[in-house]
């Protein structure tokens, strides 16, 4: 490991960033260095400016991806190298508001049922039934299941927060049956060599199941989380409860699930008809 990279990692650790964020930020700086085939410490502000234009205009990266590049490279220059450049105040990726891909309940059932590997099938079931991120599900430990209180604990999640999620009886029953077969003492969903299940393997299995099922949607494992939140909203669950379950820091993030699905539109139409009938009468 180079001295600069080691220094950046140490600065990120001192600043309290999670390991995943540390790796993402360091990777952003490495990609900048590879683009110019030069040490990032030797680059000028104009070269960094042109790199961001390349990301936006040539590679057409999503706002979220460019934001990671911006945060990582800005941290490197401003914190590790102590350089204050105007370019970091100028870069503002264009925000494109896209609605999340949502699967119907039947589509979720079809997808999960088509997964052949039990550990992956149970992981995907838990992701959907608890609204988890795939990284949260992969890192679940056996001790995170509180069967008596019907709760699942997510530890050190995004933003370094813990949260508890209510466990449905069917999910808890399936988790217990799964554990009786695996008898694992550490990771709830074990992988190889004593590690937790590989996230890429879960994503690959989901994509294969999507293709096999013939569901014509650009869904990903994260779509299960979106679908869970949308289905709760359709069933009348208060959006602030959904916010707490998902672990969103802001209600604004959760409000994306208020997009008009068929069930919500139907309920809205009935409500409007009722209100207008009373008004006109």
N, C-alpha and C positions, 0 to 999 in steps of 0.2 A: 504494500500500500504506500502510495506516495505521501510525502510530508504534507502537501496541501490537502489531500483527501482526508488524511488522519486529523488534521487541524479542523477541517469543516465538520467531521463527525463529532469531534469533541465539543465544538461550539454548539452544534445542534443538541447534543446531550445536555450541556449546561443550560440551554434555553428550554429544556423540558419537552422536546419533541418526541413523539412515539417512534419506535424503531422503523415501522413501515414508512412514516413520513421522512425520517432521516434518509432511508434508502432511496426514496423517490426524489428528494432534493439533490442528493449526490449524483444520482443517475442523470438528472437534468443538466448538471454542470458537465458531466462526462460527455454527454451528447453534443453539447456546445463545443467542447474541446475536439471531439472527433470530426465535427463539421469543418473546422478550420485546420485540423491536424496540427494543433498547437496547444501548448499549455494555456489554460484560461487566464492565468495571471499575466500573460503577455499580450492579451487582446485589448483593443481600445474600445471606447464606448460606441463608436460608429460601427464596429464589427458586431458587437452585441445587438445593436439596433437592427442591422441587416439580418441577423439570425432570426429575430422575432418576425421580421417581414417575411422571411422564408417559411416560418411555421404557419403564418396566417395566410399568405397568398399562394404558396406552392404546395405545401402539405395540407392546407385547409383543415387544420386540427380543430377539434371541438373546444369550446370555451373552457371547459373544466380541465382539459389537457394543457392548454396554453397557460392557464392559471398556475398549474403545478410547475411548469417551466419557469414562469415569472417569479414565483415565491422562492424556488430553489436557487435560481441564478442571482436573484436580488440578495438573498441571504448570504450567498458566497461572497459577493463583491462588497456588500455593505458591512457585514459582520466579520467575516474571516479576513478579507483584504482591507477593510476600512476605507472603501472607495464609495463616495456618494455621487451617483450619476443620475442625471435628469431623465434618462430613458425609462427608468423603472416607474416614474410617476406618469409617463406618457402611455405605456402599454396598457390598453384596456380592451380585452377580447370582446368581440361583438356577441351579445347575448341572444341566443336563439331559443325561444320558448317552445319546447316540444312536450307533448303529452306523453306520459309513460305508456308502454305496451302493457295491456291488461288481458289476462286469460280468463275465460269463464270458469266456473267451478267444474264443469264437465271436462273442459280442456285440461285443467290441473290434474283431475283424477286420471285422465287418459295418459298424460305424460308420466306421472309418478308410477302408474301401474306397469308401464312399459320398461321401466328400469329393472335390469336383471340382477345387478349386484346389490345385495341386501344393505350394505353399509351406505352406499350412495342413495338408495331408495329411501332409507330412514333419514338421512341427512336432508334430502330434498323435502320430505314430508315435514320435518321440523322447521325448515326454512319457511315453508308456506304457512304452516299452522301457528307460527309464532312471529311471523313478519321479520325474520332475521336477514342480515347481510350474510353472504356466503362465508366471509372471513370469521364472523361471529359464530356461525354454526360449526365451522371446522375446529375452532379452539374450545368448544364446550368440553367440560370435564364431567365425569360421572357425578361428582359432588355438587355440580351446578343444578341438579334436578332435586327439587324439594317436593317429594311426592305427597307428604302429609298436608302441605299447604297448597298443593297444586300450582307450584310456581317453577319457572325456569329462570335462572340467574345468568345474565350476560355480564361478564367481567371485563373491565378495562376496554370498553368499546370506543367508538369514534369520539375524540375529545377527552379520552381518559375517564369516561363515566361508566358506572355500574348501573344496571337497571334490572328490575324483575318483570317477568311477563307471565300472565295467567296461562296455565296449561289446561287444555281441554281434556276431558276424561278419555276420549278415544286416543288422543296423542300420547297421553301418559301410559295408557295400556300398551300401545305399540312400542313405546320406548322400553317398558319393562320387559316385554317379550324379547325385544332385540337384545337387551343387556343379558338376559338369561342365556342367550346363545353365545355371546362374545365374552362375558365375564371380565371385561376390561376393568382395570383399577385406576386408570388415569384418564386418557382421552375417551370421550363418549363415542366418537367416531374415529377409530384407530386407522392408521395408515401403515406404512412399512417402517421397519427399524425403530419401532417405539415412538414414532412421530404421529401427529394427527393426520387425518385424511388430507390428501393433496387437493388443493382448491382447483387446480387446472383439470384434474381428473373428474371432479364433480361437474365442472363447466362443460367438459367434453362429452360426458354421459348425457347431460341435459340436451346439448345440441343434437346428439345422435337420436335421442328419443323424440325430439321435435321433428326431425326429418322423417323418422319412421312413422310417426302418428299422422303425418300429412297436414299438420296445423300450419296454415300459411300466415304466420305472424313472425316479425323480427324480434322474437323473444329471447331472453337470456335468463340465467338463474335469478338475477335481480328482479325479473318480471314477476317472480313468485311473491316477493315482498310487496311490489306494487299491487298485485292482484289481491293479496290478503287485505291491504289497507282499503282498497276500493270495495271489496265485498263486505267489510265491516261497515263502511259508510252506507252502502246500499241497504244494509240491515238496520240502519238507524242508530248505530253507535256514535256517540258524541265525538266530534273531531278532536277535542282536547284529550280524550282518552286514547284515541288512535295516536296522537302525537306522543304521549307518554310511552305507549307500547313500542313505538318505532324508535324512540330515543332521539327525536328531533329537538334541537335546541330552540327552534323558532316555530311558531304556529304557521308562519308563512310557507315554510317548506312542506308542511302537511297539507296545506290548502290546495296543492296541485291535484289532490285526489277528489276535489269537488267538481272535476270536469263532468260533463253530462253523459253518463252512461245510460243505457236503455232503461234500467230500473229507476234511476233517479229522475230521468225525463218523464217517465210514465207517472211517477208519484207526483212530480211537479205539475203535470197537466191536470191530474185529478184534483189537486189542491186548488189550482187556479180556477178550474171550472166550478168548484164548490164555492169559492169566495165570490166569483163574479155572479153566480146564480143568486146568492144571498143579497148581493149589492143591488142587482137589477130588479129583484123582486120587491 
